[in-house]
Amino acid sequence: MGSFSIWHWIVVLAIVLLLFGTGRVSNLMGDLAKGVKAFKKGLQDDEGDQKAAGDQPKVLTADSAKPATTVEKDEAVKH
């Protein structure tokens, strides 16, 4: 029940190729490669968006903080 020998994996590979055919397996590998490329491109796009937003983080200070606006009684009644 331990590790499998190289012959075991060769037989398994042969059965998979017989069941699915070489065309389907190559198409599946091609689709997998496209998915990996799209994932990597998405990661690069996210990093680019973060850099475009600004290299410096936004810091909230007491001077830049605005108090929350209060709703007047007339506006609360209208809604």
BELNORZI-V179486 format. One record per residue. N is the residue number from 0. RES is the residue in one small letter. PSI is psi in degrees with one decimal (none if undefined). OMEGA is omega in degrees with one decimal (999 if undefined). NEAR is the number of other ideal C-beta (glycine too) atoms within 10 Angstrom. Layout:
n={N	N}
res={RES	RES}
psi={PSI	PSI}
omega={OMEGA	OMEGA}
near={NEAR	NEAR}
This chain:
n={0	1	2	3	4	5	6	7	8	9	10	11	12	13	14	15	16	17	18	19	20	21	22	23	24	25	26	27	28	29	30	31	32	33	34	35	36	37	38	39	40	41	42	43	44	45	46	47	48	49	50	51	52	53	54	55	56	57	58	59	60	61	62	63	64	65	66	67	68	69	70	71	72	73	74	75	76	77	78}
res={m	g	s	f	s	i	w	h	w	i	v	v	l	a	i	v	l	l	l	f	g	t	g	r	v	s	n	l	m	g	d	l	a	k	g	v	k	a	f	k	k	g	l	q	d	d	e	g	d	q	k	a	a	g	d	q	p	k	v	l	t	a	d	s	a	k	p	a	t	t	v	e	k	d	e	a	v	k	h}
psi={3.1	-134.0	156.6	150.7	168.8	-32.0	-35.0	-47.1	-33.4	-41.9	-42.7	-43.8	-41.0	-41.3	-41.5	-43.3	-36.8	-40.0	-46.3	-20.2	155.3	-31.3	-42.9	-39.1	-42.0	-37.0	-39.6	-42.2	-36.7	-42.4	-37.7	-41.5	-40.3	-39.0	-41.2	-41.9	-41.3	-37.3	-45.0	-40.3	-38.8	-39.3	-40.9	-38.2	-40.6	-40.9	-38.5	-38.1	-38.7	-39.0	-35.4	-28.9	-20.1	138.1	-24.4	136.9	152.4	131.2	128.1	119.6	170.5	-31.7	-34.7	-13.0	134.9	140.6	151.8	140.3	145.9	148.3	128.0	158.0	-38.1	-40.2	-36.7	-34.0	-34.6	-34.7	none}
omega={-178.7	-178.6	179.8	-179.4	178.5	-179.9	177.3	-178.5	176.7	178.9	178.9	178.2	178.9	179.9	178.7	179.6	177.9	-178.2	-173.3	-177.7	-176.7	-179.2	-179.3	-180.0	179.9	175.7	179.1	178.7	177.5	177.6	177.7	179.1	177.7	178.5	178.9	178.9	179.3	178.2	179.2	179.1	177.4	177.4	179.4	178.6	178.6	178.6	178.5	178.6	179.8	178.7	-179.9	-179.4	179.1	-179.2	-177.9	178.3	178.6	-179.3	179.2	178.7	-179.9	179.8	-176.5	-179.5	178.7	178.0	179.0	179.9	179.2	179.0	179.8	-176.2	-179.0	179.7	-179.5	-179.1	-179.0	-176.2	999}
near={3	3	5	10	8	7	8	10	10	10	12	11	11	10	10	12	12	9	9	13	11	9	8	12	14	11	12	11	10	10	10	10	10	10	10	10	10	10	10	10	10	10	10	10	10	10	10	10	9	10	9	8	10	8	7	6	6	7	6	7	6	5	5	8	8	5	5	6	6	8	10	9	8	7	9	9	8	7	5}
